[in-house]
Amino acid sequence: MVTAKDSPTESTRGQLGQGIYSLADMRLYLAYFGEPEDGARALTWLASALNPVAHRRRQPDYSFSDLVSLFVVRELTRLGVRAARIRDAEARMRKITGVDRPFVSEDIATDGDEVFFTTENDQVESANESSKRRTGQQTSLIVVAPYLDRVRYDDGSAAAWSPADHVVLDPQVQFGEPVVDGSRVPTAVVADVA
């Protein structure tokens, strides 16, 4: 459930105030977890479908929430939603929720044209500012979270992602680097030993 905030937009980048992934990392993860061309689309999606957040060029400062938001964008575009509608929805949800990457919520849904979310009153509402829907109109919605079956949610918000069996990326463990599930051992260390 998405809640309203009266304060300025809150960063989803964690306590350090910065991200942990480079664009190359995000391209790799998108391609690994989807189609090879998904990795090539990462920069386009960051520029056209997601609203900008603070970023320094050529720096590994994208956050876990940026990565999960790209997964949501990928699924929304696969389900037929145009990039401009996704950006419009994210902008409106930013205002309502007060967070910079509201797509980390598991309550995102679509009808193939608009993006919907669940409000704090458990009402399903269009996230698009220029919604064509009339009040009370019923529509068949596809919830996006099941398409992100490897994303783990905690209290309705993305907490970790498992790109492969026994591998997890959790921003609270080893600064979000891939680790062996249930441990703090980076997969790079295991690969070096193997």
C-alpha positions as CSV (number, residue, x, y, z in Angstrom):
1,M,0.0,0.0,0.0
2,V,1.3,3.4,-1.0
3,T,1.1,6.1,1.7
4,A,1.0,9.9,1.3
5,K,3.7,12.1,2.6
6,D,3.6,15.8,3.4
7,S,7.4,16.1,3.5
8,P,9.8,16.7,0.6
9,T,10.7,13.7,-1.6
10,E,12.5,11.1,0.4
11,S,15.5,9.3,-1.1
12,T,15.3,5.6,-1.6
13,R,19.1,5.5,-1.9
14,G,19.6,4.4,1.7
15,Q,21.6,5.8,4.6
16,L,24.7,6.5,2.6
17,G,22.8,8.9,0.3
18,Q,24.2,7.3,-2.8
19,G,23.8,4.3,-5.0
20,I,26.0,1.3,-5.4
21,Y,25.6,0.0,-9.0
22,S,27.1,1.3,-12.2
23,L,25.2,1.5,-15.4
24,A,27.1,-1.5,-16.6
25,D,26.0,-3.4,-13.5
26,M,22.4,-2.5,-14.1
27,R,22.6,-3.5,-17.8
28,L,24.1,-6.8,-16.8
29,Y,21.4,-7.6,-14.2
30,L,18.6,-6.5,-16.6
31,A,20.0,-8.8,-19.4
32,Y,20.6,-11.7,-17.0
33,F,17.1,-11.5,-15.5
34,G,15.4,-10.8,-18.9
35,E,16.3,-10.6,-22.5
36,P,19.8,-9.5,-23.8
37,E,18.2,-6.4,-25.3
38,D,16.9,-5.3,-21.9
39,G,20.4,-4.4,-20.9
40,A,20.8,-2.2,-23.9
41,R,17.5,-0.4,-23.0
42,A,18.6,0.5,-19.4
43,L,19.9,4.0,-20.3
44,T,16.9,4.7,-22.5
45,W,14.5,3.7,-19.7
46,L,16.4,5.8,-17.2
47,A,16.1,8.8,-19.5
48,S,12.6,8.4,-20.9
49,A,10.6,6.3,-18.5
50,L,11.9,7.2,-15.0
51,N,12.2,10.7,-13.5
52,P,15.8,11.8,-12.9
53,V,17.5,11.4,-9.6
54,A,20.9,12.7,-8.6
55,H,23.6,10.9,-10.6
56,R,27.2,11.5,-11.5
57,R,28.2,10.3,-15.0
58,R,30.4,7.2,-15.1
59,Q,30.1,6.7,-11.3
60,P,28.6,3.5,-9.7
61,D,25.9,5.5,-7.9
62,Y,22.7,3.9,-9.0
63,S,20.7,2.5,-6.1
64,F,18.9,-0.8,-5.5
65,S,15.6,1.2,-6.0
66,D,16.8,2.4,-9.4
67,L,17.5,-1.3,-10.3
68,V,14.0,-2.5,-9.1
69,S,12.4,0.5,-10.9
70,L,14.0,-0.6,-14.1
71,F,12.5,-4.1,-13.7
72,V,9.1,-2.5,-13.2
73,V,9.6,-0.3,-16.3
74,R,10.6,-3.4,-18.3
75,E,7.4,-5.2,-17.3
76,L,5.2,-2.2,-17.8
77,T,6.6,-1.7,-21.3
78,R,6.1,-5.4,-22.0
79,L,2.5,-5.1,-21.0
80,G,2.0,-2.2,-23.4
81,V,2.4,1.0,-21.3
82,R,4.3,3.7,-23.2
83,A,7.4,5.3,-21.6
84,A,5.8,8.7,-21.3
85,R,2.8,7.2,-19.3
86,I,5.3,5.4,-17.0
87,R,7.2,8.7,-16.4
88,D,3.9,10.5,-15.7
89,A,2.8,7.8,-13.3
90,E,6.1,7.9,-11.4
91,A,6.0,11.7,-11.1
92,R,2.5,11.6,-9.7
93,M,3.4,8.8,-7.3
94,R,6.4,10.7,-6.2
95,K,4.2,13.6,-5.1
96,I,1.7,11.3,-3.3
97,T,4.2,8.9,-1.6
98,G,7.1,11.4,-1.0
99,V,9.8,8.9,-2.2
100,D,12.0,9.3,-5.3
101,R,11.5,5.8,-6.7
102,P,7.9,4.8,-5.8
103,F,8.0,1.8,-8.2
104,V,9.7,-0.2,-5.4
105,S,6.2,-0.8,-4.1
106,E,4.6,-4.2,-4.8
107,D,1.2,-2.5,-5.4
108,I,1.9,-1.4,-9.0
109,A,-0.6,-2.6,-11.6
110,T,-1.5,-1.7,-15.2
111,D,-4.3,-2.2,-17.7
112,G,-1.8,-1.9,-20.6
113,D,-2.3,1.8,-21.0
114,E,-2.2,3.4,-17.5
115,V,-0.3,2.6,-14.3
116,F,-2.3,2.0,-11.1
117,F,-1.4,1.8,-7.4
118,T,-3.1,1.1,-4.1
119,T,-3.5,4.2,-1.8
120,E,-3.3,4.2,2.0
121,N,-7.1,3.8,2.0
122,D,-6.8,0.6,0.0
123,Q,-8.3,2.3,-3.0
124,V,-6.9,1.4,-6.5
125,E,-6.1,4.7,-8.2
126,S,-4.6,5.7,-11.5
127,A,-1.1,7.0,-11.1
128,N,-1.4,9.0,-14.4
129,E,-2.0,12.7,-14.0
130,S,-4.0,12.9,-17.3
131,S,-6.1,9.8,-16.7
132,K,-8.9,9.2,-19.2
133,R,-10.8,7.0,-16.8
134,R,-14.1,8.1,-15.3
135,T,-14.6,7.7,-11.6
136,G,-15.9,4.2,-10.8
137,Q,-15.1,2.7,-14.2
138,Q,-14.0,-0.9,-13.8
139,T,-11.0,-2.2,-15.6
140,S,-9.0,-5.5,-15.6
141,L,-5.7,-4.8,-14.0
142,I,-2.5,-6.8,-14.2
143,V,-0.4,-6.6,-11.0
144,V,3.3,-6.2,-11.9
145,A,4.8,-7.8,-8.7
146,P,4.2,-11.4,-9.9
147,Y,6.3,-10.7,-13.0
148,L,9.1,-9.7,-10.7
149,D,9.0,-13.1,-8.9
150,R,12.7,-12.9,-7.9
151,V,12.2,-9.6,-6.1
152,R,11.6,-10.0,-2.4
153,Y,9.2,-7.5,-0.7
154,D,9.1,-6.5,2.9
155,D,6.2,-4.4,4.2
156,G,5.2,-3.8,0.5
157,S,8.5,-2.4,-0.6
158,A,11.4,-4.2,-2.5
159,A,14.0,-5.4,-0.1
160,A,16.2,-7.8,-2.1
161,W,16.5,-9.5,-5.5
162,S,17.7,-13.0,-6.4
163,P,19.0,-13.1,-9.9
164,A,19.7,-16.8,-9.7
165,D,19.2,-19.7,-7.3
166,H,21.3,-19.2,-4.1
167,V,22.4,-15.7,-5.1
168,V,20.9,-12.5,-3.6
169,L,21.4,-8.7,-3.9
170,D,20.4,-7.0,-0.7
171,P,21.3,-3.4,-0.1
172,Q,21.7,-4.2,3.6
173,V,24.3,-7.0,2.9
174,Q,27.7,-6.3,1.5
175,F,26.6,-3.0,0.0
176,G,24.2,-4.7,-2.4
177,E,26.9,-6.9,-4.1
178,P,25.7,-10.4,-5.1
179,V,26.2,-12.8,-2.2
180,V,25.5,-16.4,-1.5
181,D,21.9,-16.6,-0.2
182,G,21.8,-16.8,3.6
183,S,25.4,-15.6,4.0
184,R,27.5,-12.5,3.6
185,V,30.0,-14.3,1.2
186,P,30.2,-12.4,-2.1
187,T,29.7,-14.5,-5.2
188,A,32.9,-13.0,-6.7
189,V,34.9,-14.7,-3.9
190,V,33.3,-18.0,-4.6
191,A,34.0,-17.6,-8.3
192,D,37.7,-16.8,-7.6
193,V,38.1,-19.9,-5.5
194,A,36.3,-22.1,-8.1
